[in-house]
Amino acid sequence: MGRVCSVVTLYLLDFESRSRADLSVIGGRLYWQHPSTEALCCAWYNTETHDVGVWRPGDPCPFPVGSQLGAHNWSGFDRFGAIRLGWIDEHHVGIDTSELARKAGLPGALEALGERYGVPKDK
């Protein structure tokens, strides 16, 4: 008998935030822990249905509990925003597309990756 694999929908996230903390100096974890840091919005993409949306403060969590999450720089930034908002706990393992690109020999920076394939960063 073959194994049955369940498919978990992947949601890709992109936070926009503001803070008096300097992200480039203290890094993503401490940035999101800083009291002045606030999420302004979070764009999300459902890789199964291709739905796109924008979460804003006061909105409910944009995906079902237990969903697989990822982002370009998940490990260094977006993960900590999701933790701060209570969407996941610190044990959640997400997908970092920046790390995957580097492992595949591609540019890790989103802008450079987009240029390689003719897709502008903000497209």
Biopython code that builds the backbone (N, CA, C, O; Angstrom):
import numpy as np
from Bio.PDB.StructureBuilder import StructureBuilder

atoms = [
    (1, "MET", "N", (0.833, -1.160, 0.000)),
    (1, "MET", "CA", (0.000, 0.000, 0.000)),
    (1, "MET", "C", (0.892, 1.242, 0.000)),
    (1, "MET", "O", (1.829, 1.320, 0.794)),
    (2, "GLY", "N", (0.624, 2.202, -0.863)),
    (2, "GLY", "CA", (1.402, 3.445, -0.933)),
    (2, "GLY", "C", (1.045, 4.390, 0.197)),
    (2, "GLY", "O", (-0.040, 4.329, 0.774)),
    (3, "ARG", "N", (1.972, 5.245, 0.488)),
    (3, "ARG", "CA", (1.728, 6.260, 1.513)),
    (3, "ARG", "C", (0.880, 7.384, 0.939)),
    (3, "ARG", "O", (0.995, 7.737, -0.234)),
    (4, "VAL", "N", (0.044, 7.926, 1.775)),
    (4, "VAL", "CA", (-0.765, 9.069, 1.391)),
    (4, "VAL", "C", (-0.134, 10.312, 2.001)),
    (4, "VAL", "O", (0.085, 10.373, 3.211)),
    (5, "CYS", "N", (0.155, 11.293, 1.171)),
    (5, "CYS", "CA", (0.746, 12.537, 1.648)),
    (5, "CYS", "C", (-0.333, 13.613, 1.666)),
    (5, "CYS", "O", (-1.092, 13.766, 0.709)),
    (6, "SER", "N", (-0.387, 14.336, 2.741)),
    (6, "SER", "CA", (-1.341, 15.442, 2.798)),
    (6, "SER", "C", (-0.651, 16.703, 2.279)),
    (6, "SER", "O", (0.550, 16.891, 2.473)),
    (7, "VAL", "N", (-1.408, 17.542, 1.632)),
    (7, "VAL", "CA", (-0.893, 18.782, 1.095)),
    (7, "VAL", "C", (-1.308, 19.919, 2.026)),
    (7, "VAL", "O", (-2.484, 20.066, 2.360)),
    (8, "VAL", "N", (-0.349, 20.702, 2.429)),
    (8, "VAL", "CA", (-0.611, 21.852, 3.279)),
    (8, "VAL", "C", (-0.408, 23.098, 2.423)),
    (8, "VAL", "O", (0.622, 23.242, 1.764)),
    (9, "THR", "N", (-1.366, 23.975, 2.434)),
    (9, "THR", "CA", (-1.268, 25.196, 1.644)),
    (9, "THR", "C", (-0.162, 26.096, 2.178)),
    (9, "THR", "O", (-0.055, 26.320, 3.383)),
    (10, "LEU", "N", (0.649, 26.603, 1.273)),
    (10, "LEU", "CA", (1.716, 27.529, 1.626)),
    (10, "LEU", "C", (1.234, 28.953, 1.403)),
    (10, "LEU", "O", (0.748, 29.292, 0.324)),
    (11, "TYR", "N", (1.370, 29.780, 2.424)),
    (11, "TYR", "CA", (1.098, 31.208, 2.326)),
    (11, "TYR", "C", (2.428, 31.944, 2.370)),
    (11, "TYR", "O", (3.203, 31.778, 3.312)),
    (12, "LEU", "N", (2.694, 32.752, 1.360)),
    (12, "LEU", "CA", (3.889, 33.584, 1.340)),
    (12, "LEU", "C", (3.515, 34.965, 1.867)),
    (12, "LEU", "O", (2.520, 35.552, 1.442)),
    (13, "LEU", "N", (4.316, 35.475, 2.791)),
    (13, "LEU", "CA", (4.025, 36.737, 3.469)),
    (13, "LEU", "C", (5.080, 37.797, 3.149)),
    (13, "LEU", "O", (6.227, 37.481, 2.832)),
    (14, "ASP", "N", (4.666, 39.051, 3.239)),
    (14, "ASP", "CA", (5.596, 40.174, 3.111)),
    (14, "ASP", "C", (5.099, 41.297, 4.006)),
    (14, "ASP", "O", (4.117, 41.968, 3.689)),
    (15, "PHE", "N", (5.781, 41.495, 5.124)),
    (15, "PHE", "CA", (5.403, 42.538, 6.083)),
    (15, "PHE", "C", (5.958, 43.891, 5.682)),
    (15, "PHE", "O", (7.064, 43.999, 5.153)),
    (16, "GLU", "N", (5.171, 44.916, 5.943)),
    (16, "GLU", "CA", (5.632, 46.301, 5.933)),
    (16, "GLU", "C", (5.458, 46.797, 7.362)),
    (16, "GLU", "O", (4.420, 46.574, 7.985)),
    (17, "SER", "N", (6.466, 47.462, 7.866)),
    (17, "SER", "CA", (6.453, 47.872, 9.272)),
    (17, "SER", "C", (7.166, 49.206, 9.433)),
    (17, "SER", "O", (7.782, 49.724, 8.502)),
    (18, "ARG", "N", (7.064, 49.741, 10.633)),
    (18, "ARG", "CA", (7.840, 50.925, 10.980)),
    (18, "ARG", "C", (8.259, 50.812, 12.431)),
    (18, "ARG", "O", (7.628, 50.138, 13.246)),
    (19, "SER", "N", (9.372, 51.515, 12.723)),
    (19, "SER", "CA", (9.940, 51.420, 14.061)),
    (19, "SER", "C", (10.989, 52.503, 14.249)),
    (19, "SER", "O", (11.566, 52.998, 13.281)),
    (20, "ARG", "N", (11.228, 52.860, 15.481)),
    (20, "ARG", "CA", (12.376, 53.715, 15.790)),
    (20, "ARG", "C", (13.651, 52.871, 15.845)),
    (20, "ARG", "O", (14.754, 53.418, 15.825)),
    (21, "ALA", "N", (13.511, 51.558, 15.914)),
    (21, "ALA", "CA", (14.668, 50.664, 15.932)),
    (21, "ALA", "C", (15.275, 50.577, 14.533)),
    (21, "ALA", "O", (14.556, 50.613, 13.535)),
    (22, "ASP", "N", (16.585, 50.462, 14.468)),
    (22, "ASP", "CA", (17.293, 50.364, 13.194)),
    (22, "ASP", "C", (17.484, 48.886, 12.848)),
    (22, "ASP", "O", (18.332, 48.204, 13.424)),
    (23, "LEU", "N", (16.690, 48.414, 11.910)),
    (23, "LEU", "CA", (16.721, 47.014, 11.500)),
    (23, "LEU", "C", (18.116, 46.574, 11.081)),
    (23, "LEU", "O", (18.550, 45.478, 11.438)),
    (24, "SER", "N", (18.823, 47.409, 10.330)),
    (24, "SER", "CA", (20.144, 47.027, 9.826)),
    (24, "SER", "C", (21.176, 46.891, 10.939)),
    (24, "SER", "O", (22.202, 46.236, 10.754)),
    (25, "VAL", "N", (20.916, 47.502, 12.089)),
    (25, "VAL", "CA", (21.850, 47.425, 13.210)),
    (25, "VAL", "C", (21.509, 46.262, 14.137)),
    (25, "VAL", "O", (22.405, 45.532, 14.561)),
    (26, "ILE", "N", (20.217, 46.076, 14.460)),
    (26, "ILE", "CA", (19.859, 45.088, 15.486)),
    (26, "ILE", "C", (19.291, 43.778, 14.942)),
    (26, "ILE", "O", (19.150, 42.819, 15.701)),
    (27, "GLY", "N", (18.964, 43.711, 13.659)),
    (27, "GLY", "CA", (18.449, 42.468, 13.081)),
    (27, "GLY", "C", (16.951, 42.298, 13.309)),
    (27, "GLY", "O", (16.346, 43.002, 14.118)),
    (28, "GLY", "N", (16.367, 41.351, 12.582)),
    (28, "GLY", "CA", (14.923, 41.161, 12.570)),
    (28, "GLY", "C", (14.298, 40.774, 13.896)),
    (28, "GLY", "O", (13.236, 41.288, 14.248)),
    (29, "ARG", "N", (14.935, 39.875, 14.640)),
    (29, "ARG", "CA", (14.342, 39.422, 15.909)),
    (29, "ARG", "C", (14.202, 40.576, 16.889)),
    (29, "ARG", "O", (13.118, 40.805, 17.427)),
    (30, "LEU", "N", (15.292, 41.308, 17.127)),
    (30, "LEU", "CA", (15.246, 42.420, 18.080)),
    (30, "LEU", "C", (14.405, 43.580, 17.550)),
    (30, "LEU", "O", (13.773, 44.293, 18.330)),
    (31, "TYR", "N", (14.394, 43.773, 16.240)),
    (31, "TYR", "CA", (13.563, 44.803, 15.631)),
    (31, "TYR", "C", (12.094, 44.561, 15.969)),
    (31, "TYR", "O", (11.400, 45.480, 16.402)),
    (32, "TRP", "N", (11.615, 43.328, 15.773)),
    (32, "TRP", "CA", (10.208, 43.027, 16.039)),
    (32, "TRP", "C", (9.894, 43.006, 17.530)),
    (32, "TRP", "O", (8.732, 43.137, 17.912)),
    (33, "GLN", "N", (10.902, 42.844, 18.376)),
    (33, "GLN", "CA", (10.684, 42.889, 19.823)),
    (33, "GLN", "C", (10.713, 44.312, 20.368)),
    (33, "GLN", "O", (10.304, 44.545, 21.505)),
    (34, "HIS", "N", (11.189, 45.259, 19.577)),
    (34, "HIS", "CA", (11.292, 46.644, 20.043)),
    (34, "HIS", "C", (9.892, 47.217, 20.251)),
    (34, "HIS", "O", (9.018, 47.016, 19.409)),
    (35, "PRO", "N", (9.665, 47.929, 21.359)),
    (35, "PRO", "CA", (8.323, 48.445, 21.658)),
    (35, "PRO", "C", (7.766, 49.417, 20.619)),
    (35, "PRO", "O", (6.549, 49.563, 20.510)),
    (36, "SER", "N", (8.629, 50.080, 19.858)),
    (36, "SER", "CA", (8.142, 51.042, 18.867)),
    (36, "SER", "C", (7.771, 50.396, 17.531)),
    (36, "SER", "O", (7.176, 51.044, 16.670)),
    (37, "THR", "N", (8.116, 49.140, 17.363)),
    (37, "THR", "CA", (7.862, 48.473, 16.083)),
    (37, "THR", "C", (6.390, 48.123, 15.942)),
    (37, "THR", "O", (5.769, 47.586, 16.859)),
    (38, "GLU", "N", (5.852, 48.437, 14.780)),
    (38, "GLU", "CA", (4.461, 48.071, 14.501)),
    (38, "GLU", "C", (4.339, 47.586, 13.065)),
    (38, "GLU", "O", (4.981, 48.111, 12.156)),
    (39, "ALA", "N", (3.508, 46.583, 12.885)),
    (39, "ALA", "CA", (3.192, 46.087, 11.541)),
    (39, "ALA", "C", (2.185, 47.047, 10.921)),
    (39, "ALA", "O", (1.151, 47.342, 11.520)),
    (40, "LEU", "N", (2.486, 47.529, 9.730)),
    (40, "LEU", "CA", (1.571, 48.401, 9.004)),
    (40, "LEU", "C", (0.607, 47.587, 8.151)),
    (40, "LEU", "O", (-0.572, 47.921, 8.027)),
    (41, "CYS", "N", (1.126, 46.523, 7.571)),
    (41, "CYS", "CA", (0.308, 45.612, 6.768)),
    (41, "CYS", "C", (1.140, 44.371, 6.469)),
    (41, "CYS", "O", (2.347, 44.341, 6.708)),
    (42, "CYS", "N", (0.483, 43.368, 5.951)),
    (42, "CYS", "CA", (1.175, 42.155, 5.520)),
    (42, "CYS", "C", (0.478, 41.651, 4.258)),
    (42, "CYS", "O", (-0.675, 41.222, 4.296)),
    (43, "ALA", "N", (1.195, 41.712, 3.151)),
    (43, "ALA", "CA", (0.664, 41.138, 1.913)),
    (43, "ALA", "C", (0.852, 39.630, 1.994)),
    (43, "ALA", "O", (1.870, 39.152, 2.495)),
    (44, "TRP", "N", (-0.138, 38.876, 1.496)),
    (44, "TRP", "CA", (-0.036, 37.423, 1.536)),
    (44, "TRP", "C", (-0.479, 36.840, 0.201)),
    (44, "TRP", "O", (-1.278, 37.431, -0.525)),
    (45, "TYR", "N", (0.060, 35.672, -0.098)),
    (45, "TYR", "CA", (-0.235, 34.965, -1.342)),
    (45, "TYR", "C", (-0.456, 33.496, -1.019)),
    (45, "TYR", "O", (0.405, 32.855, -0.417)),
    (46, "ASN", "N", (-1.602, 32.962, -1.415)),
    (46, "ASN", "CA", (-1.935, 31.554, -1.231)),
    (46, "ASN", "C", (-1.447, 30.813, -2.473)),
    (46, "ASN", "O", (-1.981, 31.018, -3.564)),
    (47, "THR", "N", (-0.441, 29.956, -2.320)),
    (47, "THR", "CA", (0.173, 29.297, -3.474)),
    (47, "THR", "C", (-0.724, 28.234, -4.105)),
    (47, "THR", "O", (-0.477, 27.814, -5.236)),
    (48, "GLU", "N", (-1.751, 27.798, -3.398)),
    (48, "GLU", "CA", (-2.669, 26.792, -3.943)),
    (48, "GLU", "C", (-3.768, 27.450, -4.781)),
    (48, "GLU", "O", (-4.032, 27.027, -5.906)),
    (49, "THR", "N", (-4.398, 28.474, -4.236)),
    (49, "THR", "CA", (-5.523, 29.115, -4.929)),
    (49, "THR", "C", (-5.097, 30.345, -5.724)),
    (49, "THR", "O", (-5.863, 30.855, -6.542)),
    (50, "HIS", "N", (-3.880, 30.820, -5.485)),
    (50, "HIS", "CA", (-3.330, 32.034, -6.097)),
    (50, "HIS", "C", (-4.042, 33.301, -5.630)),
    (50, "HIS", "O", (-3.933, 34.349, -6.266)),
    (51, "ASP", "N", (-4.775, 33.201, -4.513)),
    (51, "ASP", "CA", (-5.401, 34.385, -3.925)),
    (51, "ASP", "C", (-4.323, 35.277, -3.323)),
    (51, "ASP", "O", (-3.318, 34.797, -2.799)),
    (52, "VAL", "N", (-4.549, 36.566, -3.407)),
    (52, "VAL", "CA", (-3.645, 37.570, -2.856)),
    (52, "VAL", "C", (-4.475, 38.472, -1.961)),
    (52, "VAL", "O", (-5.621, 38.787, -2.282)),
    (53, "GLY", "N", (-3.910, 38.884, -0.855)),
    (53, "GLY", "CA", (-4.636, 39.782, 0.029)),
    (53, "GLY", "C", (-3.690, 40.620, 0.846)),
    (53, "GLY", "O", (-2.474, 40.427, 0.813)),
    (54, "VAL", "N", (-4.253, 41.543, 1.570)),
    (54, "VAL", "CA", (-3.475, 42.404, 2.457)),
    (54, "VAL", "C", (-4.131, 42.403, 3.828)),
    (54, "VAL", "O", (-5.302, 42.752, 3.975)),
    (55, "TRP", "N", (-3.357, 42.006, 4.825)),
    (55, "TRP", "CA", (-3.800, 42.093, 6.213)),
    (55, "TRP", "C", (-3.425, 43.474, 6.730)),
    (55, "TRP", "O", (-2.357, 44.000, 6.420)),
    (56, "ARG", "N", (-4.326, 44.054, 7.527)),
    (56, "ARG", "CA", (-4.064, 45.334, 8.187)),
    (56, "ARG", "C", (-4.335, 45.173, 9.686)),
    (56, "ARG", "O", (-5.137, 44.325, 10.078)),
    (57, "PRO", "N", (-3.676, 45.976, 10.524)),
    (57, "PRO", "CA", (-3.934, 45.866, 11.957)),
    (57, "PRO", "C", (-5.427, 45.939, 12.262)),
    (57, "PRO", "O", (-6.140, 46.794, 11.737)),
    (58, "GLY", "N", (-5.882, 45.035, 13.111)),
    (58, "GLY", "CA", (-7.295, 44.938, 13.452)),
    (58, "GLY", "C", (-8.014, 43.841, 12.680)),
    (58, "GLY", "O", (-9.076, 43.377, 13.097)),
    (59, "ASP", "N", (-7.433, 43.421, 11.541)),
    (59, "ASP", "CA", (-8.003, 42.309, 10.771)),
    (59, "ASP", "C", (-7.679, 40.990, 11.470)),
    (59, "ASP", "O", (-6.696, 40.908, 12.207)),
    (60, "PRO", "N", (-8.497, 39.958, 11.246)),
    (60, "PRO", "CA", (-8.137, 38.639, 11.779)),
    (60, "PRO", "C", (-6.935, 38.077, 11.019)),
    (60, "PRO", "O", (-6.587, 38.560, 9.942)),
    (61, "CYS", "N", (-6.324, 37.077, 11.581)),
    (61, "CYS", "CA", (-5.216, 36.387, 10.923)),
    (61, "CYS", "C", (-5.679, 35.951, 9.523)),
    (61, "CYS", "O", (-6.772, 35.400, 9.394)),
    (62, "PRO", "N", (-4.885, 36.180, 8.486)),
    (62, "PRO", "CA", (-5.348, 35.937, 7.115)),
    (62, "PRO", "C", (-5.283, 34.492, 6.620)),
    (62, "PRO", "O", (-5.596, 34.227, 5.459)),
    (63, "PHE", "N", (-4.891, 33.573, 7.464)),
    (63, "PHE", "CA", (-4.788, 32.181, 7.024)),
    (63, "PHE", "C", (-5.202, 31.264, 8.169)),
    (63, "PHE", "O", (-5.158, 31.665, 9.332)),
    (64, "PRO", "N", (-5.604, 30.037, 7.849)),
    (64, "PRO", "CA", (-6.015, 29.101, 8.894)),
    (64, "PRO", "C", (-4.841, 28.679, 9.789)),
    (64, "PRO", "O", (-3.703, 28.580, 9.330)),
    (65, "VAL", "N", (-5.131, 28.438, 11.046)),
    (65, "VAL", "CA", (-4.124, 27.926, 11.977)),
    (65, "VAL", "C", (-3.547, 26.639, 11.407)),
    (65, "VAL", "O", (-4.286, 25.798, 10.897)),
    (66, "GLY", "N", (-2.251, 26.485, 11.490)),
    (66, "GLY", "CA", (-1.594, 25.277, 10.996)),
    (66, "GLY", "C", (-1.124, 25.379, 9.561)),
    (66, "GLY", "O", (-0.529, 24.433, 9.045)),
    (67, "SER", "N", (-1.374, 26.500, 8.901)),
    (67, "SER", "CA", (-0.909, 26.684, 7.526)),
    (67, "SER", "C", (0.609, 26.768, 7.487)),
    (67, "SER", "O", (1.248, 27.188, 8.451)),
    (68, "GLN", "N", (1.170, 26.365, 6.366)),
    (68, "GLN", "CA", (2.607, 26.519, 6.163)),
    (68, "GLN", "C", (2.863, 27.951, 5.711)),
    (68, "GLN", "O", (2.184, 28.446, 4.811)),
    (69, "LEU", "N", (3.828, 28.616, 6.320)),
    (69, "LEU", "CA", (4.141, 30.001, 5.995)),
    (69, "LEU", "C", (5.555, 30.120, 5.464)),
    (69, "LEU", "O", (6.423, 29.301, 5.765)),
    (70, "GLY", "N", (5.768, 31.152, 4.673)),
    (70, "GLY", "CA", (7.098, 31.421, 4.163)),
    (70, "GLY", "C", (7.201, 32.849, 3.684)),
    (70, "GLY", "O", (6.201, 33.563, 3.601)),
    (71, "ALA", "N", (8.415, 33.263, 3.371)),
    (71, "ALA", "CA", (8.667, 34.611, 2.884)),
    (71, "ALA", "C", (10.089, 34.666, 2.344)),
    (71, "ALA", "O", (10.912, 33.792, 2.617)),
    (72, "HIS", "N", (10.351, 35.693, 1.587)),
    (72, "HIS", "CA", (11.719, 35.956, 1.158)),
    (72, "HIS", "C", (12.392, 36.676, 2.325)),
    (72, "HIS", "O", (12.112, 37.849, 2.577)),
    (73, "ASN", "N", (13.249, 36.001, 3.014)),
    (73, "ASN", "CA", (13.898, 36.392, 4.268)),
    (73, "ASN", "C", (13.022, 36.052, 5.469)),
    (73, "ASN", "O", (12.992, 36.796, 6.450)),
    (74, "TRP", "N", (12.324, 34.950, 5.395)),
    (74, "TRP", "CA", (11.510, 34.447, 6.506)),
    (74, "TRP", "C", (12.332, 34.331, 7.780)),
    (74, "TRP", "O", (11.915, 34.803, 8.838)),
    (75, "SER", "N", (13.496, 33.706, 7.683)),
    (75, "SER", "CA", (14.305, 33.431, 8.873)),
    (75, "SER", "C", (14.837, 34.684, 9.545)),
    (75, "SER", "O", (15.056, 34.691, 10.757)),
    (76, "GLY", "N", (15.050, 35.752, 8.770)),
    (76, "GLY", "CA", (15.651, 36.950, 9.327)),
    (76, "GLY", "C", (14.683, 38.082, 9.628)),
    (76, "GLY", "O", (15.062, 39.055, 10.280)),
    (77, "PHE", "N", (13.421, 37.975, 9.159)),
    (77, "PHE", "CA", (12.519, 39.102, 9.365)),
    (77, "PHE", "C", (11.054, 38.704, 9.549)),
    (77, "PHE", "O", (10.503, 38.880, 10.635)),
    (78, "ASP", "N", (10.425, 38.176, 8.514)),
    (78, "ASP", "CA", (8.977, 37.965, 8.522)),
    (78, "ASP", "C", (8.522, 37.003, 9.613)),
    (78, "ASP", "O", (7.443, 37.178, 10.179)),
    (79, "ARG", "N", (9.319, 36.006, 9.911)),
    (79, "ARG", "CA", (8.997, 35.053, 10.973)),
    (79, "ARG", "C", (8.725, 35.771, 12.292)),
    (79, "ARG", "O", (7.783, 35.438, 13.012)),
    (80, "PHE", "N", (9.558, 36.753, 12.595)),
    (80, "PHE", "CA", (9.434, 37.466, 13.860)),
    (80, "PHE", "C", (8.204, 38.367, 13.892)),
    (80, "PHE", "O", (7.621, 38.589, 14.953)),
    (81, "GLY", "N", (7.809, 38.889, 12.726)),
    (81, "GLY", "CA", (6.562, 39.644, 12.655)),
    (81, "GLY", "C", (5.366, 38.753, 12.923)),
    (81, "GLY", "O", (4.444, 39.145, 13.638)),
    (82, "ALA", "N", (5.374, 37.548, 12.351)),
    (82, "ALA", "CA", (4.279, 36.598, 12.574)),
    (82, "ALA", "C", (4.214, 36.165, 14.033)),
    (82, "ALA", "O", (3.125, 35.980, 14.577)),
    (83, "ILE", "N", (5.370, 36.002, 14.666)),
    (83, "ILE", "CA", (5.404, 35.669, 16.094)),
    (83, "ILE", "C", (4.844, 36.829, 16.906)),
    (83, "ILE", "O", (4.027, 36.619, 17.802)),
    (84, "ARG", "N", (5.272, 38.048, 16.603)),
    (84, "ARG", "CA", (4.819, 39.239, 17.345)),
    (84, "ARG", "C", (3.302, 39.378, 17.305)),
    (84, "ARG", "O", (2.681, 39.778, 18.290)),
    (85, "LEU", "N", (2.700, 39.040, 16.144)),
    (85, "LEU", "CA", (1.250, 39.155, 15.994)),
    (85, "LEU", "C", (0.496, 37.962, 16.579)),
    (85, "LEU", "O", (-0.734, 37.962, 16.621)),
    (86, "GLY", "N", (1.232, 36.949, 17.029)),
    (86, "GLY", "CA", (0.592, 35.780, 17.618)),
    (86, "GLY", "C", (0.057, 34.798, 16.588)),
    (86, "GLY", "O", (-0.744, 33.926, 16.923)),
    (87, "TRP", "N", (0.487, 34.927, 15.345)),
    (87, "TRP", "CA", (0.025, 34.017, 14.291)),
    (87, "TRP", "C", (0.685, 32.656, 14.406)),
    (87, "TRP", "O", (0.095, 31.640, 14.038)),
    (88, "ILE", "N", (1.906, 32.635, 14.915)),
    (88, "ILE", "CA", (2.666, 31.388, 15.090)),
    (88, "ILE", "C", (3.425, 31.500, 16.407)),
    (88, "ILE", "O", (3.502, 32.569, 17.012)),
    (89, "ASP", "N", (3.984, 30.364, 16.838)),
    (89, "ASP", "CA", (4.881, 30.427, 17.988)),
    (89, "ASP", "C", (6.316, 30.303, 17.487)),
    (89, "ASP", "O", (6.553, 30.110, 16.294)),
    (90, "GLU", "N", (7.258, 30.414, 18.399)),
    (90, "GLU", "CA", (8.670, 30.421, 18.009)),
    (90, "GLU", "C", (9.158, 29.087, 17.449)),
    (90, "GLU", "O", (10.262, 29.014, 16.910)),
    (91, "HIS", "N", (8.355, 28.035, 17.569)),
    (91, "HIS", "CA", (8.755, 26.720, 17.066)),
    (91, "HIS", "C", (8.292, 26.459, 15.636)),
    (91, "HIS", "O", (8.667, 25.451, 15.036)),
    (92, "HIS", "N", (7.485, 27.354, 15.091)),
    (92, "HIS", "CA", (6.975, 27.169, 13.729)),
    (92, "HIS", "C", (8.139, 27.184, 12.737)),
    (92, "HIS", "O", (8.980, 28.083, 12.773)),
    (93, "VAL", "N", (8.182, 26.206, 11.870)),
    (93, "VAL", "CA", (9.222, 26.129, 10.851)),
    (93, "VAL", "C", (8.618, 26.610, 9.533)),
    (93, "VAL", "O", (7.721, 25.975, 8.978)),
    (94, "GLY", "N", (9.114, 27.723, 9.052)),
    (94, "GLY", "CA", (8.619, 28.288, 7.802)),
    (94, "GLY", "C", (9.609, 28.060, 6.668)),
    (94, "GLY", "O", (10.672, 27.468, 6.856)),
    (95, "ILE", "N", (9.244, 28.534, 5.514)),
    (95, "ILE", "CA", (10.068, 28.387, 4.313)),
    (95, "ILE", "C", (10.662, 29.737, 3.961)),
    (95, "ILE", "O", (9.938, 30.721, 3.815)),
    (96, "ASP", "N", (11.976, 29.785, 3.824)),
    (96, "ASP", "CA", (12.674, 31.014, 3.465)),
    (96, "ASP", "C", (13.100, 30.908, 1.999)),
    (96, "ASP", "O", (14.043, 30.188, 1.669)),
    (97, "THR", "N", (12.393, 31.636, 1.120)),
    (97, "THR", "CA", (12.690, 31.541, -0.308)),
    (97, "THR", "C", (14.038, 32.165, -0.649)),
    (97, "THR", "O", (14.628, 31.822, -1.673)),
    (98, "SER", "N", (14.536, 33.070, 0.182)),
    (98, "SER", "CA", (15.865, 33.630, -0.024)),
    (98, "SER", "C", (16.929, 32.540, 0.160)),
    (98, "SER", "O", (17.854, 32.420, -0.644)),
    (99, "GLU", "N", (16.785, 31.758, 1.222)),
    (99, "GLU", "CA", (17.722, 30.652, 1.464)),
    (99, "GLU", "C", (17.632, 29.606, 0.350)),
    (99, "GLU", "O", (18.652, 29.083, -0.100)),
    (100, "LEU", "N", (16.419, 29.307, -0.087)),
    (100, "LEU", "CA", (16.245, 28.329, -1.168)),
    (100, "LEU", "C", (16.897, 28.807, -2.460)),
    (100, "LEU", "O", (17.516, 28.015, -3.172)),
    (101, "ALA", "N", (16.764, 30.094, -2.767)),
    (101, "ALA", "CA", (17.386, 30.643, -3.971)),
    (101, "ALA", "C", (18.904, 30.490, -3.903)),
    (101, "ALA", "O", (19.531, 30.059, -4.870)),
    (102, "ARG", "N", (19.492, 30.842, -2.766)),
    (102, "ARG", "CA", (20.950, 30.718, -2.616)),
    (102, "ARG", "C", (21.409, 29.270, -2.755)),
    (102, "ARG", "O", (22.430, 28.995, -3.385)),
    (103, "LYS", "N", (20.652, 28.349, -2.168)),
    (103, "LYS", "CA", (21.015, 26.924, -2.264)),
    (103, "LYS", "C", (20.959, 26.424, -3.696)),
    (103, "LYS", "O", (21.652, 25.474, -4.063)),
    (104, "ALA", "N", (20.120, 27.076, -4.509)),
    (104, "ALA", "CA", (19.993, 26.697, -5.920)),
    (104, "ALA", "C", (20.988, 27.443, -6.816)),
    (104, "ALA", "O", (20.952, 27.306, -8.039)),
    (105, "GLY", "N", (21.879, 28.235, -6.199)),
    (105, "GLY", "CA", (22.877, 28.976, -6.960)),
    (105, "GLY", "C", (22.325, 30.256, -7.581)),
    (105, "GLY", "O", (22.923, 30.809, -8.504)),
    (106, "LEU", "N", (21.208, 30.718, -7.088)),
    (106, "LEU", "CA", (20.583, 31.938, -7.592)),
    (106, "LEU", "C", (20.847, 33.084, -6.619)),
    (106, "LEU", "O", (21.244, 32.847, -5.479)),
    (107, "PRO", "N", (20.633, 34.314, -7.055)),
    (107, "PRO", "CA", (20.804, 35.442, -6.130)),
    (107, "PRO", "C", (19.812, 35.341, -4.967)),
    (107, "PRO", "O", (18.658, 34.960, -5.165)),
    (108, "GLY", "N", (20.254, 35.676, -3.779)),
    (108, "GLY", "CA", (19.374, 35.662, -2.618)),
    (108, "GLY", "C", (18.583, 36.942, -2.467)),
    (108, "GLY", "O", (17.491, 36.931, -1.899)),
    (109, "ALA", "N", (19.121, 38.055, -2.972)),
    (109, "ALA", "CA", (18.414, 39.336, -2.878)),
    (109, "ALA", "C", (17.232, 39.326, -3.842)),
    (109, "ALA", "O", (17.368, 38.936, -5.002)),
    (110, "LEU", "N", (16.089, 39.752, -3.358)),
    (110, "LEU", "CA", (14.866, 39.710, -4.156)),
    (110, "LEU", "C", (14.994, 40.521, -5.438)),
    (110, "LEU", "O", (14.569, 40.067, -6.501)),
    (111, "GLU", "N", (15.568, 41.704, -5.352)),
    (111, "GLU", "CA", (15.711, 42.543, -6.541)),
    (111, "GLU", "C", (16.601, 41.868, -7.587)),
    (111, "GLU", "O", (16.261, 41.863, -8.770)),
    (112, "ALA", "N", (17.729, 41.302, -7.171)),
    (112, "ALA", "CA", (18.640, 40.627, -8.101)),
    (112, "ALA", "C", (17.993, 39.378, -8.696)),
    (112, "ALA", "O", (18.180, 39.074, -9.874)),
    (113, "LEU", "N", (17.244, 38.671, -7.889)),
    (113, "LEU", "CA", (16.545, 37.475, -8.376)),
    (113, "LEU", "C", (15.506, 37.863, -9.424)),
    (113, "LEU", "O", (15.387, 37.211, -10.461)),
    (114, "GLY", "N", (14.758, 38.923, -9.148)),
    (114, "GLY", "CA", (13.765, 39.400, -10.106)),
    (114, "GLY", "C", (14.392, 39.867, -11.405)),
    (114, "GLY", "O", (13.876, 39.580, -12.485)),
    (115, "GLU", "N", (15.498, 40.584, -11.312)),
    (115, "GLU", "CA", (16.196, 41.055, -12.517)),
    (115, "GLU", "C", (16.631, 39.885, -13.383)),
    (115, "GLU", "O", (16.549, 39.950, -14.610)),
    (116, "ARG", "N", (17.087, 38.830, -12.757)),
    (116, "ARG", "CA", (17.545, 37.657, -13.507)),
    (116, "ARG", "C", (16.428, 37.070, -14.365)),
    (116, "ARG", "O", (16.679, 36.550, -15.452)),
    (117, "TYR", "N", (15.191, 37.157, -13.868)),
    (117, "TYR", "CA", (14.049, 36.580, -14.581)),
    (117, "TYR", "C", (13.136, 37.631, -15.208)),
    (117, "TYR", "O", (12.040, 37.305, -15.664)),
    (118, "GLY", "N", (13.577, 38.879, -15.234)),
    (118, "GLY", "CA", (12.813, 39.936, -15.889)),
    (118, "GLY", "C", (11.561, 40.358, -15.160)),
    (118, "GLY", "O", (10.622, 40.858, -15.778)),
    (119, "VAL", "N", (11.532, 40.162, -13.836)),
    (119, "VAL", "CA", (10.374, 40.557, -13.034)),
    (119, "VAL", "C", (10.829, 41.605, -12.019)),
    (119, "VAL", "O", (11.621, 41.305, -11.125)),
    (120, "PRO", "N", (10.329, 42.829, -12.156)),
    (120, "PRO", "CA", (10.729, 43.862, -11.178)),
    (120, "PRO", "C", (10.347, 43.469, -9.762)),
    (120, "PRO", "O", (9.372, 42.744, -9.558)),
    (121, "LYS", "N", (11.108, 43.942, -8.781)),
    (121, "LYS", "CA", (10.910, 43.580, -7.375)),
    (121, "LYS", "C", (9.483, 43.806, -6.898)),
    (121, "LYS", "O", (8.918, 42.940, -6.231)),
    (122, "ASP", "N", (8.893, 44.940, -7.221)),
    (122, "ASP", "CA", (7.566, 45.262, -6.705)),
    (122, "ASP", "C", (6.415, 44.772, -7.567)),
    (122, "ASP", "O", (5.268, 45.145, -7.322)),
    (123, "LYS", "N", (6.685, 43.954, -8.561)),
    (123, "LYS", "CA", (5.634, 43.451, -9.447)),
    (123, "LYS", "C", (4.670, 42.588, -8.675)),
    (123, "LYS", "O", (3.711, 42.070, -9.247)),
]
sb = StructureBuilder()
sb.init_structure("model")
sb.init_model(0)
sb.init_chain("A")
sb.init_seg("    ")
for serial, (resi, resn, name, xyz) in enumerate(atoms, 1):
    if name == "N":
        sb.init_residue(resn, " ", resi, " ")
    sb.init_atom(name, np.array(xyz, "f"), 0.0, 1.0, " ", f" {name:<3s}", serial, name[0])
structure = sb.get_structure()
